[in-house]
Amino acid sequence: MFLAVVFFHSSEYILAVAIHGRSNVTLKSLLISKNYLLAMIFSLLEYIVEIVLFPGLKEHWWISDTGLALVVIGEFTRKLAIITAGRAFTHLIKVYHDEHHLLITHGIYRFVRHPGYSGFFIWSVGTQIMLCNPISTVGFAIVVWKFFAERIPHEEYFLKRFFGSEYEEYAHRVPSGVPFVK
């Protein structure tokens, strides 16, 4: 789990710096918040408490391996989204259209409108399945889903303003990539 978190954030930082330059990347742009840190601490505490009180919960290798597979799939999906979009991929929602902000509809974006969000959703829930943390699995799924259910409509408001009917047609044809979020 520790390696998954370190790899996720360090590779995210390296890609962001490579694409946008060091002066344009801050910790704020990587979306590491107090709530995120609290969730990770809670998941670690859940793991420790359960391994002490209910060690049998942590002995299901097939559940842990499924979680690991989801972590890898989520990581790959998110990084593919970042690489495909290049300069058009930003960690903060663009509220002003600039020359580097293009509508990306090729590559992974042919299948999913928000593969970065989809990848993070899969990755974050996968980390908890990997740890066999039932409470945190449900908690992460709810909290991350709620975050994206609020963020996607906000972001799409600006995408519709920037790209008009071209974006609306794309959004109608391609799913968001986050379950139950249109």
Backbone torsions as a table, in degrees:
resi	resn	phi	psi	omega
1	MET	NA	-48.1	-179.6
2	PHE	-57.5	-44.8	179.4
3	LEU	-63.8	-38.4	178.6
4	ALA	-62.2	-42.9	-179.5
5	VAL	-67.9	-46.1	-180.0
6	VAL	-62.7	-45.6	179.7
7	PHE	-63.2	-44.7	-178.9
8	PHE	-55.7	-53.7	-173.9
9	HIS	-74.9	-36.7	179.7
10	SER	-69.4	-40.8	178.2
11	SER	-68.6	-34.0	176.3
12	GLU	-62.6	-45.0	180.0
13	TYR	-64.4	-46.3	-178.9
14	ILE	-61.0	-44.4	178.0
15	LEU	-63.9	-43.5	-179.6
16	ALA	-61.4	-43.6	178.9
17	VAL	-66.3	-42.1	179.9
18	ALA	-62.6	-36.7	-176.5
19	ILE	-85.9	-43.9	-171.7
20	HIS	-106.9	-11.5	-177.3
21	GLY	89.2	145.9	-175.3
22	ARG	-58.5	-36.7	-176.3
23	SER	-69.2	-17.5	-179.4
24	ASN	-99.9	4.6	-176.6
25	VAL	-119.1	126.1	176.0
26	THR	-129.6	170.6	175.5
27	LEU	-61.2	-33.8	178.3
28	LYS	-60.7	-37.7	-178.9
29	SER	-70.0	-16.7	178.9
30	LEU	-92.3	4.8	172.6
31	LEU	60.3	33.7	173.8
32	ILE	-90.6	106.1	-175.6
33	SER	-112.0	171.5	175.4
34	LYS	-60.5	-41.1	179.9
35	ASN	-62.7	-39.3	178.0
36	TYR	-63.6	-46.7	179.8
37	LEU	-63.4	-40.8	177.2
38	LEU	-62.7	-40.7	178.7
39	ALA	-63.1	-42.4	178.4
40	MET	-65.2	-40.5	177.6
41	ILE	-64.5	-43.2	178.1
42	PHE	-60.5	-42.1	-179.2
43	SER	-65.2	-36.7	176.8
44	LEU	-66.2	-43.0	177.3
45	LEU	-63.1	-41.8	177.2
46	GLU	-59.8	-44.2	180.0
47	TYR	-59.0	-47.4	-178.0
48	ILE	-64.3	-47.2	-179.8
49	VAL	-61.1	-44.9	-178.4
50	GLU	-69.2	-35.6	-180.0
51	ILE	-68.4	-29.9	178.4
52	VAL	-79.5	-48.2	-174.0
53	LEU	-87.6	-33.4	-176.7
54	PHE	-134.9	64.8	-174.5
55	PRO	-59.5	-24.1	178.5
56	GLY	-63.3	-25.8	178.2
57	LEU	-64.3	-26.4	-173.7
58	LYS	-97.7	6.8	-174.4
59	GLU	-102.4	12.0	-179.6
60	HIS	-95.0	89.3	-174.9
61	TRP	-59.2	-34.8	-177.2
62	TRP	-68.1	-30.6	175.7
63	ILE	-71.2	-46.4	179.6
64	SER	-61.1	-43.0	179.0
65	ASP	-65.9	-35.1	175.3
66	THR	-63.7	-43.2	176.7
67	GLY	-61.2	-42.8	177.9
68	LEU	-61.1	-42.4	177.8
69	ALA	-61.1	-41.4	178.1
70	LEU	-65.3	-38.4	176.6
71	VAL	-59.4	-46.3	-179.3
72	VAL	-65.6	-44.3	179.1
73	ILE	-62.6	-45.0	179.7
74	GLY	-63.8	-43.6	178.6
75	GLU	-60.5	-49.0	-178.8
76	PHE	-61.9	-44.0	-179.4
77	THR	-61.6	-47.0	-178.4
78	ARG	-65.3	-46.0	-178.3
79	LYS	-67.2	-35.7	175.7
80	LEU	-63.2	-38.4	177.0
81	ALA	-62.8	-44.6	-178.6
82	ILE	-64.0	-46.9	-178.1
83	ILE	-66.7	-42.2	-179.4
84	THR	-63.4	-44.5	-177.7
85	ALA	-77.4	-27.0	179.4
86	GLY	58.9	-127.6	-177.1
87	ARG	-66.0	-19.3	178.7
88	ALA	-74.5	-16.3	179.2
89	PHE	-87.0	122.8	176.2
90	THR	-131.6	153.1	179.8
91	HIS	-81.7	-23.0	177.9
92	LEU	-108.3	143.7	-178.3
93	ILE	-65.1	127.9	176.9
94	LYS	-76.5	127.2	177.4
95	VAL	-107.1	-7.7	174.9
96	TYR	-127.4	137.7	-179.3
97	HIS	-81.1	127.2	175.8
98	ASP	-121.7	175.3	-173.7
99	GLU	-63.9	-24.7	-178.7
100	HIS	-89.1	-6.7	-176.4
101	HIS	-91.2	97.7	-179.1
102	LEU	-108.8	156.2	173.8
103	LEU	-83.2	113.5	-178.1
104	ILE	-95.9	120.3	-179.4
105	THR	-130.4	10.1	179.0
106	HIS	-106.0	178.0	-179.9
107	GLY	60.6	-137.8	-178.6
108	ILE	-64.2	-24.2	179.4
109	TYR	-70.8	-10.7	172.4
110	ARG	-68.0	-28.0	-173.7
111	PHE	-105.3	-27.7	-175.5
112	VAL	-141.7	129.9	179.9
113	ARG	-70.0	-35.5	-176.4
114	HIS	-126.1	66.3	-177.6
115	PRO	-64.6	-27.2	176.8
116	GLY	-64.6	-42.4	178.5
117	TYR	-70.2	-42.5	178.6
118	SER	-59.9	-44.5	179.2
119	GLY	-62.6	-42.9	179.4
120	PHE	-66.1	-40.1	178.3
121	PHE	-59.0	-49.5	-179.7
122	ILE	-62.9	-45.1	-178.9
123	TRP	-60.3	-50.3	-174.0
124	SER	-65.6	-42.9	177.7
125	VAL	-68.3	-37.9	177.8
126	GLY	-60.2	-35.9	178.7
127	THR	-60.7	-37.1	-177.4
128	GLN	-78.8	-34.2	174.4
129	ILE	-65.8	-39.6	178.7
130	MET	-59.4	-36.4	179.0
131	LEU	-84.4	-1.6	-175.1
132	CYS	55.1	44.5	179.1
133	ASN	-99.7	93.9	-176.3
134	PRO	-64.3	-40.0	-178.5
135	ILE	-67.9	-47.9	-179.5
136	SER	-68.2	-31.8	177.0
137	THR	-58.9	-50.2	179.1
138	VAL	-65.5	-44.5	-179.6
139	GLY	-60.5	-47.5	179.3
140	PHE	-62.6	-43.4	-179.9
141	ALA	-58.7	-44.3	-178.7
142	ILE	-68.9	-49.8	-175.4
143	VAL	-65.8	-45.9	-178.9
144	VAL	-68.2	-40.7	177.2
145	TRP	-60.3	-46.5	-179.6
146	LYS	-60.6	-42.5	178.5
147	PHE	-57.3	-48.5	-178.1
148	PHE	-74.5	-30.2	176.9
149	ALA	-64.5	-27.6	175.7
150	GLU	-88.5	-37.8	-174.9
151	ARG	-73.7	-42.1	-175.7
152	ILE	-59.9	-49.8	178.1
153	PRO	-60.8	-36.6	178.3
154	HIS	-63.3	-46.6	179.6
155	GLU	-66.1	-40.4	-177.7
156	GLU	-69.1	-25.6	173.4
157	TYR	-56.9	-46.1	-179.7
158	PHE	-73.2	-37.1	177.9
159	LEU	-62.2	-38.5	176.7
160	LYS	-66.2	-37.7	177.7
161	ARG	-66.7	-39.5	-177.2
162	PHE	-74.9	-41.7	-169.7
163	PHE	-115.5	-3.5	173.6
164	GLY	55.7	-133.6	-174.4
165	SER	-65.5	-26.7	177.7
166	GLU	-61.2	-43.0	178.5
167	TYR	-71.4	-40.6	-179.5
168	GLU	-60.2	-41.0	178.0
169	GLU	-65.6	-43.1	178.4
170	TYR	-61.8	-45.9	-179.4
171	ALA	-64.9	-33.1	179.0
172	HIS	-70.5	-32.1	-174.7
173	ARG	-88.7	-30.8	-171.3
174	VAL	-118.2	130.0	-179.7
175	PRO	-69.4	159.1	-177.4
176	SER	-66.7	-33.4	-177.4
177	GLY	99.2	-6.9	175.3
178	VAL	-112.0	125.7	-175.1
179	PRO	-52.3	133.0	175.2
180	PHE	64.2	18.4	174.5
181	VAL	-116.4	115.5	-179.1
182	LYS	-85.5	NA	NA
